[in-house]
């Protein structure tokens, strides 16, 4: 029974690793998608809600800025809220 359980757990772990490896370009753990990366940081003036000339702002239907977006080198478009939390993405095409 212990061997079967160990086998199932190791199989599950391997499948999770492979799935994450296949989707690495979309993963929030990928440096290119992290708000710790200066390109995606809310402290970067380009991404700041205080920059009225920013071209990467994301707005709701009433015109209120809710965040910003950036494209990673792999082509993934990352959407962040104004504080730098990744709230969505669009996979590379």
N, C-alpha and C positions, 0 to 999 in steps of 0.2 A: 504494500500500500504506500509506503514512504517513497519507494522508487517511482511509482506511478505519479504520485503527487509532485515529486521533484522533476520528473520528465515534463509534466504538464506546465509547471511553472516556468521551466527553462524554455519550453516551446513558446509560451506566451511572451516571455521576455524577448526572445529572438524576433518574433513577429512584430512586436512593438518597435524594436530597434530598426528593423528593415523598413517598416512603414515610416518611421521618422526620417530615416536616411533617404527614402524616396521623395519625401516632401520637405527636405531640408531648406529649399529655397523659400518655402512659405512659413517655416517654423519661427515662432517668436524667440527661440533660442539662437537663431542665426544672427550674428553681429549686424548684418545689413538690415535686419528688421527690428533691432533693439533701440529703445529710446536712449540708451546709454551711448549710442553712436552719435557723434556730433551732428551728423546729417539729419538725424531724426529727433534731436533734442529740442524741447520747448525753449531752452535757453539760447538757441541759435536764433539770431535776429530774423532770419528768413522765415522761421516757423512761429515767431512770437505773435500773440494776439494783439500786441501793441503796435505791430508794424502794419500800417494801413495800406502799404503798397505791396504787401505779400501776395504772391500769385498762386499760392498753394493752400489757401484757406478752404475749409469745408463749412458750409452754412446750412441751417435748417430752413424750413419753408417760410419762416417769418423773417429771415435775413440775419438771424443771430449766429455769430460764428461759434461753432461747436468743436472745432479742431483744425487739423491740417493733414495733408497727405504728402508723401514722398515716394519716389520710385527707387527701388534698390537696383544695384548693378545687374542682378539676375532678371529684372523686369517685373518684379512683384511690386504692386502699388500698395503701400502701407498707409492706413488711416489711423491717426492718433487723436486723442482728445486734447484740449488746451493744456493739460498738465503733463502730457507725454505718455499716457497709457495707450497702448495699441488696442484699438477697438474694432479693427477690421482690416481686411486686405482683399485685393483682387489678384489672383494668380497670374503669373507670366503667361503671355499668349504665345 
